[in-house]
Amino acid sequence: MEKKLSEKALRIIKKMQQNELTESVIYEKIARFAKGEENKQTLLRLAAEEKAHYEIWKKYTGIAMKPEKGKIFKYSLIARVLGFTFAVKLMENGESGAQKEYELLANEVEESVHIRQQEEEHEAALLEMLDEESLRYVGSMVLGMNDALVELTGSLAGFTFAMQNTRLIALSGLIMGISATFSMASSEFLAAKSEGRTDAFKSCTYTGIAYLITVALLILPYLLLGNSQYMTALFAMIAIVILIIAGFTYYISVAQGEKFRPRFLEMSLISIGVAVISFFVGILAKKFLGVDL
């Protein structure tokens, strides 16, 4: 090296060198089980670029490094469970704080400007080329989940005061939830068919699965708690609703690059608002109909 680097610059380069090597191995590992030849090739191209960046940084440090096994395991597991698109975009989002480090490095290492530009433009373009089946049907999943959250949250809240018995509430919610699952899935199938889509069955399957999972999670507190603990079950159900919305919204915000906060607030306010209204409807229904269970 012609120019002696400062200790701070060398520390930043070592960190980046380690990250580039680790991420190149992660891309290679995910490419082995990612579906679709184009996806595999895109991931391998990303791996090659990360490895090339590692080699550039190696010229400055003179150190041969080993990839971080913990990080490789973490993102490989995420890719298998939540999909490779989510995993690689989550990994790249974690590098957002590197901007300041590149700016500090630019004064001492001119190549850092080129590397930063390549990561921002070329790698971002490659990430957008990833085409994962589950993300193509995210609209169907959102439809199923949203519908289940709004309908069942409201119904269970209404049932809670009207029945005041966790087993009866769970039974009513289960019957309604399963019926609504088939209704929602068949509606999605017919809608997709009418649009001339060839993936109608797959689309309705994603909708139905999302609806059914949501139903099961919302009814769970009423099944686990005692008959007289219906109010505790109600609050637990609302907490589960918020967690479901937060988890799914975070997934979408990472995988599709959408903003988390607006979508989360919108879905939470709708679901909880419907629950509150339905709870008071249950109170009024019990009072005026004179039903005492």
N, C-alpha and C positions, 0 to 999 in steps of 0.2 A: 504494500500500500504506500502510495506516495505521500499522503497526508495523514498525520497522526490524529486519530479520533479522540475526542474528549471521553472521559469515563461515562458521562451521562449518555452520549450518543452510542457508545459501545454496549451499554446496558440495554438500551432500547433495541438495538440491532439483534442482540442475543435473544431477547424476548420474541421479536418478530421471526427470527430464524426458527426458533422452537415451534411457534404457532404454525408457520408455513409447512414445516415437515409433518407435524401432527395432523393438520387438516388434509394434506395430500394423502396420507394413509387412510383417513376417515372416508374421503371421497372414493378411494379405491375399494375399501371394504364394503361401502354401501352399494357401489356399482355391481358387486357380485350377486346381490339378491334383488336389486331394483328391477321391476318389470318393464319390458319394452327395450328394444335394441337402441333406439334413439336416446332414451334416458341413460342407458349404460354408457354410451359414447360421450354424452354431455358430461356426465360425472367423471369419466376418465380424462376428459380434456381439462376439467377443473383441477383434477389431481395433478396433471402434468404441469399446469401453470403454477400451482402452489409449490411443486417440487423445484421448478425453475427459479422461483423467488428464493427458496431455501438455499439453492446453490449460489445465488448472487450474494446473499447475506454471509454465506460461509467464507467467501473471498475476503470479507472484512474482518471476521472473527478468527478465522483459521481453525475453527473447532467443528468436529463432526459430532452431531447430536443424535440422540435417539428419541423417537416419538413418545408422547405421554400416553401410557397405556390406559390410565383412568379416563381421560378425555375421549379416547377412541372407543372404549367400552360404553361410556355414557351416550354418545351420539349414535353409535350403532344400535343400541337398545331403543333409543327414541325413534330411530328410523324404522325399526321393525314394528314397534307398537303404534306409533302415530303417523307413520309415513315418511318417506325419504325427503319429500319437498319441505315438510315442516322442519325436519331435523337440520337440513343444510341451511335453510333460511334463518333458523334460530341461531345456528353457529355463526353465520355471517353477521347477523344483527349484534352479536356479542362483540364484534370488532368495531362498533360505531365509535368507541372511545379512543380508537387508534389515530383519529384525525389529528389531534394535537401533537401526538408523538411524531407523525410524519412531518408536520410543520416544523418541529424542532430539529428534525433530522435533515430537512431540505438544505439547510445552510452548510452542512458538512458532507452530505452524500447526495450528489445530484441524481443518482439512479433511483433514489427513493421517490422522486416526483413521478418518474415513469411507472414504477411499481404501483404507486397509489392510484394513478390514472387508470392503469389496466384493471385493477381490482374494482374500481368504481364503475367503469364502463363495460369492459369486456366480460368480466365475471358476472356482473349484474345481468347482462344480456343472456349469458349462458344459463343462469338460474331461471330466467323467465321462460326458457325453452323446455324446462322440465314439465312433463305432462303426466300427472298421476291420476288414475281413474277415480279414486275417492274424492279428489278435489273437483272433478267435473260434475259430481253429483252433490256438491255441498249445498246447492240451492234446495234440493230435495230433502236433505237432512235438516236444513234450517226450517223448512216448511213443516216437517213432521215434529221437530222439537218445539218450535214456537207454538204450534197448534196445541200440542199436549200440555205445554206449560200454562198457556192461557186457559184452556178448557178445564184441565184437571185441577189446577190451582184454585180456580173459582169454585168448581164443584165440591172439592174436598173442604174448602173453607165454609161453604154453605152447609154441607153435611155435618161439619163439626159441631155447630151449635144446634142444628135441627135434631141430630141423633144422639149426640153426647155419649157415644160408645165407640171406642176405637175399632172393634171388630166389625160392627155394622158399617162404619165409615169405610173401612178397608174393603169389605165385601162389595159395597155399592160402587166404590171407586174402581175396583178391579173389573167388575162387570162392564161398567161404562167405558173404562180404558181399553179393554180388549175389543169391544164392539167398535169403539171410535178408531182403533188401530186399523181394523179391516176396512172401515168406511173411508178413512183418509188414504190408505194405500190404493184402494180401488178407484178413488177419485183421481189420484195422481196418475194411475195407469190409463184411465179413460182420457184424461187431459193430454197426456203424452201421445196417445194413439190418435186423437183428433188433430194434433199438430203434425202428424205424419212421421213421428220419430220412431226409429227402430229399436231404441233402448227403453221402451215403455216399461217392460217388466223389471229391468234393473233399477230404473228410476223409482218405481213404486216400492221396490224392496228396500232401498235406502230410506225412503220416507217412513215405511212401516217399522223398520228396525229402530230408527231414531225415536219414533213415537212410543214404541213398546218399552224401550229402555228408560225413557223419561217417566212413563207410567209406573214402572217397577220401583224406581228410585223415590218417587213422590209418595207412594203408598207405604213404603218400607217403615217409616216411623209409627204408623198406625198398627202395623203387624208386630212390631217389637215392643211397644209400650203397653201397659195395662189398660183395661177397659175404661177406667176413670181418668186416665191421663190424656184425655183428648186435646186439651189446650196445649200441653207440652208437645204433643204430636204435631199440632198445627204450626207451632213456632219452629219445630224441627223441620217440617216440610218446607216452610218459607225459606229457612236457611239453606236447605238443599237446592231450592229453586235458584237462589242467588249464586250458589257455588256452580251449578250447572251452567248458568248464563255466563259467569265469569270464565269458567274453563273453556267453554265452546267459543266465546268471543275472543279469548286470547289465542286460541288455535287459529281462528280465521284471520285475526289481525297479523299473525306471523306468516302463515301460509299464503295469504292473498294480499298482504301488504296494506290492509285496511286499518283505520284508526280504532283503537280499543274503546276509549272512553264514551264517545257518542252512542255507539251500538249497545254497549253494556248498560248505560243509563236508560236508553229507550226501552230495551227489553225488560229490564228490572222494573221500571215504573209501570209498564203495561201489566205485567204478571202480578205484581203486588197490588196494583190498583184494582184489578179484577177480583183478587182474593178478598180485599177489604169490602168491596161492594157486595160480593156473594155472601160474605159472612153476615152482613146486616140483612140481606135477603133471607138467609136462614133463620135469623132471629124473628123477622116479621112473619115468615111463613109459619113458624111454630106457634107464634102468638095468635095469629088470626085464624089459622086452621084448627087450633086447639089439639094438635097432635102431641102426645106425651109418650116417648119411647123409653 
